[in-house]
Amino acid sequence: MIFWKTTSLLMLAALVGCSVDEGPYFIPGSATLPNCTEPPEFDLTGGWSDNPGSIVSIRTAGCDDAQAGSEIESCPLGWQMTQTGSEVQILVDDEYEMLGRLCGAELHLEGGWWLPVEDAGQCTYDEDSAAEVGIQMGGSTLIVTERDQSLVATGVLEVRGPCEASYDVELFKFQ
């Protein structure tokens, strides 16, 4: 299934406006990081991966080949986190930079990334299998817990690209 396929104009603009030498890209959303007084409960520094098969629920029209109310499985990406105090720098797929703030066990996120989803039941990572999404206020927090001697961050992120969607995500820290 082709999902969130970008138009030729947007793809052309991305090719013209972005070069490999420019470094990681920051995709804005409406989410902002809150002030926090709680010290972080965990050290998130290291490699993470999102769970294959996490569900993307489409909420509005605007995504190619996906109707409001449809659900599509996501494909995994690598998330590299670097934490200094409560501040967390996140590099997704070696291409997108996001900001985070860990208040206690709540990881608040700001920014966005390329959200790939399955095409015809498989993860091909083709350029037309997804789009860049920005994290929206009201759905920008993950809860960090320990599970099986590792860290897991779970929650439902509200995202917006060509359409609005929610992303039921589970991130796992590598051992």
MARZA-665470 format. One record per residue (C-alpha): residue number from 1; chain; z, y, x. Coordinates in steps of 0.5 Angstrom, whole numbers, plus 500, padded with zeros to 3 digits. Layout:
N
<seq=NUM mol=A Z=Z Y=Y X=X>
...
// end
This chain:
175
<seq=1 mol=A Z=500 Y=500 X=500>
<seq=2 mol=A Z=498 Y=507 X=503>
<seq=3 mol=A Z=504 Y=511 X=502>
<seq=4 mol=A Z=505 Y=519 X=503>
<seq=5 mol=A Z=498 Y=519 X=506>
<seq=6 mol=A Z=497 Y=526 X=509>
<seq=7 mol=A Z=491 Y=530 X=508>
<seq=8 mol=A Z=485 Y=531 X=513>
<seq=9 mol=A Z=487 Y=538 X=513>
<seq=10 mol=A Z=494 Y=537 X=515>
<seq=11 mol=A Z=492 Y=532 X=520>
<seq=12 mol=A Z=488 Y=537 X=523>
<seq=13 mol=A Z=493 Y=542 X=523>
<seq=14 mol=A Z=498 Y=537 X=526>
<seq=15 mol=A Z=493 Y=535 X=532>
<seq=16 mol=A Z=491 Y=542 X=533>
<seq=17 mol=A Z=498 Y=545 X=533>
<seq=18 mol=A Z=502 Y=539 X=537>
<seq=19 mol=A Z=501 Y=536 X=544>
<seq=20 mol=A Z=504 Y=531 X=548>
<seq=21 mol=A Z=507 Y=536 X=552>
<seq=22 mol=A Z=511 Y=540 X=547>
<seq=23 mol=A Z=516 Y=535 X=547>
<seq=24 mol=A Z=520 Y=533 X=541>
<seq=25 mol=A Z=519 Y=536 X=534>
<seq=26 mol=A Z=524 Y=539 X=529>
<seq=27 mol=A Z=522 Y=538 X=522>
<seq=28 mol=A Z=526 Y=542 X=517>
<seq=29 mol=A Z=529 Y=540 X=511>
<seq=30 mol=A Z=534 Y=544 X=507>
<seq=31 mol=A Z=540 Y=540 X=509>
<seq=32 mol=A Z=545 Y=544 X=514>
<seq=33 mol=A Z=551 Y=542 X=518>
<seq=34 mol=A Z=558 Y=543 X=515>
<seq=35 mol=A Z=563 Y=546 X=519>
<seq=36 mol=A Z=568 Y=541 X=521>
<seq=37 mol=A Z=576 Y=541 X=523>
<seq=38 mol=A Z=576 Y=533 X=523>
<seq=39 mol=A Z=575 Y=530 X=530>
<seq=40 mol=A Z=570 Y=524 X=531>
<seq=41 mol=A Z=572 Y=517 X=530>
<seq=42 mol=A Z=567 Y=514 X=533>
<seq=43 mol=A Z=562 Y=515 X=539>
<seq=44 mol=A Z=555 Y=514 X=537>
<seq=45 mol=A Z=552 Y=515 X=544>
<seq=46 mol=A Z=547 Y=510 X=545>
<seq=47 mol=A Z=541 Y=506 X=541>
<seq=48 mol=A Z=540 Y=505 X=534>
<seq=49 mol=A Z=535 Y=502 X=529>
<seq=50 mol=A Z=534 Y=503 X=522>
<seq=51 mol=A Z=535 Y=496 X=518>
<seq=52 mol=A Z=528 Y=494 X=516>
<seq=53 mol=A Z=527 Y=493 X=509>
<seq=54 mol=A Z=531 Y=499 X=507>
<seq=55 mol=A Z=529 Y=502 X=500>
<seq=56 mol=A Z=525 Y=509 X=499>
<seq=57 mol=A Z=525 Y=511 X=492>
<seq=58 mol=A Z=520 Y=515 X=490>
<seq=59 mol=A Z=523 Y=521 X=485>
<seq=60 mol=A Z=517 Y=526 X=484>
<seq=61 mol=A Z=509 Y=526 X=484>
<seq=62 mol=A Z=505 Y=528 X=490>
<seq=63 mol=A Z=505 Y=522 X=494>
<seq=64 mol=A Z=499 Y=518 X=495>
<seq=65 mol=A Z=499 Y=511 X=491>
<seq=66 mol=A Z=506 Y=512 X=489>
<seq=67 mol=A Z=508 Y=514 X=483>
<seq=68 mol=A Z=515 Y=517 X=481>
<seq=69 mol=A Z=520 Y=511 X=480>
<seq=70 mol=A Z=517 Y=506 X=485>
<seq=71 mol=A Z=521 Y=503 X=491>
<seq=72 mol=A Z=518 Y=501 X=497>
<seq=73 mol=A Z=521 Y=498 X=503>
<seq=74 mol=A Z=521 Y=502 X=510>
<seq=75 mol=A Z=520 Y=500 X=517>
<seq=76 mol=A Z=525 Y=500 X=523>
<seq=77 mol=A Z=525 Y=506 X=528>
<seq=78 mol=A Z=529 Y=507 X=534>
<seq=79 mol=A Z=534 Y=512 X=534>
<seq=80 mol=A Z=537 Y=515 X=540>
<seq=81 mol=A Z=544 Y=519 X=539>
<seq=82 mol=A Z=547 Y=523 X=544>
<seq=83 mol=A Z=554 Y=525 X=542>
<seq=84 mol=A Z=558 Y=531 X=545>
<seq=85 mol=A Z=565 Y=532 X=542>
<seq=86 mol=A Z=563 Y=532 X=534>
<seq=87 mol=A Z=555 Y=535 X=536>
<seq=88 mol=A Z=550 Y=529 X=536>
<seq=89 mol=A Z=543 Y=530 X=538>
<seq=90 mol=A Z=538 Y=525 X=535>
<seq=91 mol=A Z=531 Y=523 X=538>
<seq=92 mol=A Z=528 Y=518 X=532>
<seq=93 mol=A Z=522 Y=514 X=535>
<seq=94 mol=A Z=522 Y=518 X=541>
<seq=95 mol=A Z=518 Y=524 X=538>
<seq=96 mol=A Z=523 Y=527 X=532>
<seq=97 mol=A Z=529 Y=531 X=534>
<seq=98 mol=A Z=535 Y=531 X=529>
<seq=99 mol=A Z=541 Y=535 X=529>
<seq=100 mol=A Z=548 Y=531 X=527>
<seq=101 mol=A Z=555 Y=533 X=526>
<seq=102 mol=A Z=560 Y=527 X=526>
<seq=103 mol=A Z=566 Y=530 X=522>
<seq=104 mol=A Z=571 Y=524 X=522>
<seq=105 mol=A Z=567 Y=518 X=520>
<seq=106 mol=A Z=562 Y=522 X=516>
<seq=107 mol=A Z=555 Y=523 X=520>
<seq=108 mol=A Z=552 Y=530 X=517>
<seq=109 mol=A Z=544 Y=530 X=519>
<seq=110 mol=A Z=539 Y=536 X=519>
<seq=111 mol=A Z=532 Y=536 X=520>
<seq=112 mol=A Z=527 Y=530 X=519>
<seq=113 mol=A Z=523 Y=525 X=522>
<seq=114 mol=A Z=517 Y=520 X=520>
<seq=115 mol=A Z=519 Y=515 X=515>
<seq=116 mol=A Z=514 Y=509 X=516>
<seq=117 mol=A Z=514 Y=504 X=510>
<seq=118 mol=A Z=510 Y=498 X=509>
<seq=119 mol=A Z=503 Y=497 X=508>
<seq=120 mol=A Z=501 Y=491 X=504>
<seq=121 mol=A Z=507 Y=488 X=505>
<seq=122 mol=A Z=507 Y=489 X=513>
<seq=123 mol=A Z=509 Y=494 X=518>
<seq=124 mol=A Z=503 Y=497 X=521>
<seq=125 mol=A Z=505 Y=504 X=523>
<seq=126 mol=A Z=498 Y=507 X=522>
<seq=127 mol=A Z=498 Y=514 X=521>
<seq=128 mol=A Z=497 Y=514 X=514>
<seq=129 mol=A Z=503 Y=509 X=512>
<seq=130 mol=A Z=508 Y=515 X=511>
<seq=131 mol=A Z=509 Y=522 X=512>
<seq=132 mol=A Z=514 Y=527 X=516>
<seq=133 mol=A Z=520 Y=528 X=511>
<seq=134 mol=A Z=526 Y=533 X=511>
<seq=135 mol=A Z=533 Y=532 X=509>
<seq=136 mol=A Z=535 Y=535 X=503>
<seq=137 mol=A Z=542 Y=538 X=502>
<seq=138 mol=A Z=546 Y=534 X=497>
<seq=139 mol=A Z=544 Y=527 X=501>
<seq=140 mol=A Z=545 Y=529 X=508>
<seq=141 mol=A Z=551 Y=525 X=510>
<seq=142 mol=A Z=552 Y=517 X=513>
<seq=143 mol=A Z=558 Y=514 X=513>
<seq=144 mol=A Z=560 Y=511 X=520>
<seq=145 mol=A Z=564 Y=504 X=520>
<seq=146 mol=A Z=565 Y=498 X=524>
<seq=147 mol=A Z=562 Y=492 X=522>
<seq=148 mol=A Z=562 Y=485 X=527>
<seq=149 mol=A Z=564 Y=489 X=533>
<seq=150 mol=A Z=558 Y=494 X=532>
<seq=151 mol=A Z=558 Y=501 X=529>
<seq=152 mol=A Z=554 Y=502 X=522>
<seq=153 mol=A Z=552 Y=508 X=519>
<seq=154 mol=A Z=550 Y=507 X=511>
<seq=155 mol=A Z=548 Y=512 X=506>
<seq=156 mol=A Z=543 Y=515 X=501>
<seq=157 mol=A Z=539 Y=521 X=504>
<seq=158 mol=A Z=535 Y=525 X=500>
<seq=159 mol=A Z=528 Y=527 X=503>
<seq=160 mol=A Z=522 Y=531 X=502>
<seq=161 mol=A Z=515 Y=530 X=504>
<seq=162 mol=A Z=509 Y=531 X=500>
<seq=163 mol=A Z=514 Y=528 X=494>
<seq=164 mol=A Z=521 Y=528 X=493>
<seq=165 mol=A Z=525 Y=521 X=495>
<seq=166 mol=A Z=531 Y=518 X=496>
<seq=167 mol=A Z=532 Y=513 X=502>
<seq=168 mol=A Z=537 Y=508 X=502>
<seq=169 mol=A Z=539 Y=507 X=510>
<seq=170 mol=A Z=543 Y=503 X=514>
<seq=171 mol=A Z=543 Y=504 X=522>
<seq=172 mol=A Z=546 Y=499 X=527>
<seq=173 mol=A Z=548 Y=501 X=534>
<seq=174 mol=A Z=545 Y=496 X=539>
<seq=175 mol=A Z=551 Y=493 X=543>
// end
